[in-house]
Amino acid sequence: MELGIGGKTVIVTGGSKGIGSGISKAFAAEGANVVVNYRSDEPQARAFAEELTQNHRCKAVALRADVSLEEEVASLFSQAIARFGAVDVLVNNAGMVDFNAVEVKDMSLEYYERMVRNNTSSMFLCCREMVRHVLSRGFSGAHIINVLSKASVSSTSPGQTHYVTSKAGNMGFTKSLAAEVTKYGIHVNGIMPGFVRNQTQAKKEREQPKEWAKELAVIERRSPIGRIAEPEDMGWMCVMLASKKTAFAIGACIDLTGGRLL
Ligand SMILES: NC(=O)c1ccc[n+]([C@@H]2O[C@H](COP(=O)([O-])OP(=O)(O)OC[C@H]3O[C@@H](n4cnc5c(N)ncnc54)[C@H](OP(=O)(O)O)[C@@H]3O)[C@@H](O)[C@H]2O)c1
C-alpha cells in the first residue's frame, strides 16, 4: 500500500531515543526526510541519524533544540526548512517523566510548572511554529501527531499529578487544535500509549535483569495483549496517521495501550 510518506519531511521531537527512535525509524523506512530532534547527547543523536540514512532510503539529520524554549523551537524549524525546504509532518514526542513520587502537599509550584512546561508548553510551541509554517507556504496537507499517554485519561501511580496534568493537557490541546486548523488542511491527531519499552526500561533490563523480569511479568499479566509496546509500534501508528489513507481522522486520540484501557 502506497502511504505517500516518501520524500515528505518529518520532525520528530525527542526523536533519537526511546519511543522517538521507533518513530524516526518508521518514517525512515518509508523514505521520509527525518529531522531527529534531540536535547542532549549529540554523539548518540548524530550516530542515530547517520544509521537511519545508511539503512533506509531516506535522508536524516540530527538537530538540537530544547523544545520547551521558544527561540530553540523557532531555530529547529528554520534549520529543518533550510535543509529540506519544508516541514510536512510534526511528531510531538519529547516528554519527561518523573521517577520520584511527590504528593501535591509537598510539591512546589516551580516543580509542577517545570513538568507542564516541558511536556505541554513544548507541544504548543512546536504546533504554533508548524501552523505558521504551513500557512506561510499556503499549502494544504500537513500532519501533526501528538504523543499522549494512558495518563491523558486516567491517573497513574500516586505522586504523579504534575505528569498526569501535562498529558491530560496534551489531549485537550490536540482535540482543540484539530478543530481549529482542519480548515487549513492540517490534520492533528494523537496516540495514547500505555507501557512502551524506552531507554529507562532497556537500561534496567541490562543492569537489573531479574528485577526487570519480575516487573515485566506483572505488567504483561495486566495487559490483554500480553506484552508491552515496542517503540516501533508507536512508529507505525504515527506513519499511518501521517498517511493520505487516514485523512478522515481529525482530533482522534488513538488508544495504543494494547487493551489496558478496556
Ligand atoms: N515509555 C512509556 O511507557 C510512555 C507511556 C506513555 C507516554 N509516553 C510518552 O512518550 C514520549 C516519549 O517518552 P519515552 O518513554 O520514549 O522517554 P525517553 O526514553 O526518556 O525519551 C524521551 C526523549 O525526549 C527528549 N526530551 C524530553 N524533553 C525534551 C525537550 N524539552 N526538548 C527536546 N527533547 C526533549 C529526551 O531528551 P533527553 O535525553 O535530553 O532527556 C529523550 O530523548 C513522552 O512524551 C512520554 O510522556 C511514554
The ligand as a Gaussian input file, in Angstrom:
#p B3LYP/6-31G(d) Opt

LIG

0 1
 N        7.552000       4.879000      27.692000
 C        6.288000       4.849000      28.078000
 O        5.826000       3.842000      28.663000
 C        5.345000       6.004000      27.792000
 C        3.994000       5.832000      28.064000
 C        3.115000       6.854000      27.758000
 C        3.564000       8.029000      27.183000
 N        4.887000       8.181000      26.947000
 C        5.309000       9.444000      26.307000
 O        6.150000       9.157000      25.225000
 C        7.050000      10.228000      24.996000
 C        8.479000       9.703000      24.875000
 O        8.832000       9.079000      26.084000
 P        9.896000       7.892000      26.208000
 O        9.274000       6.874000      27.073000
 O       10.419000       7.486000      24.892000
 O       11.007000       8.612000      27.073000
 P       12.614000       8.697000      26.914000
 O       13.183000       7.371000      26.562000
 O       13.036000       9.353000      28.164000
 O       12.817000       9.687000      25.683000
 C       12.331000      10.979000      25.723000
 C       13.129000      11.813000      24.786000
 O       12.554000      13.127000      24.762000
 C       13.593000      14.075000      24.928000
 N       13.094000      15.313000      25.523000
 C       12.452000      15.480000      26.694000
 N       12.181000      16.775000      26.894000
 C       12.678000      17.439000      25.822000
 C       12.732000      18.796000      25.447000
 N       12.223000      19.759000      26.222000
 N       13.320000      19.119000      24.275000
 C       13.834000      18.185000      23.460000
 N       13.830000      16.877000      23.777000
 C       13.268000      16.507000      24.942000
 C       14.588000      13.387000      25.836000
 O       15.829000      14.053000      25.741000
 P       16.951000      13.944000      26.904000
 O       17.650000      12.649000      26.605000
 O       17.777000      15.162000      26.709000
 O       16.202000      13.951000      28.213000
 C       14.577000      11.981000      25.268000
 O       15.439000      11.865000      24.166000
 C        6.845000      11.208000      26.159000
 O        6.015000      12.261000      25.717000
 C        6.128000      10.363000      27.201000
 O        5.291000      11.149000      28.035000
 C        5.799000       7.208000      27.246000

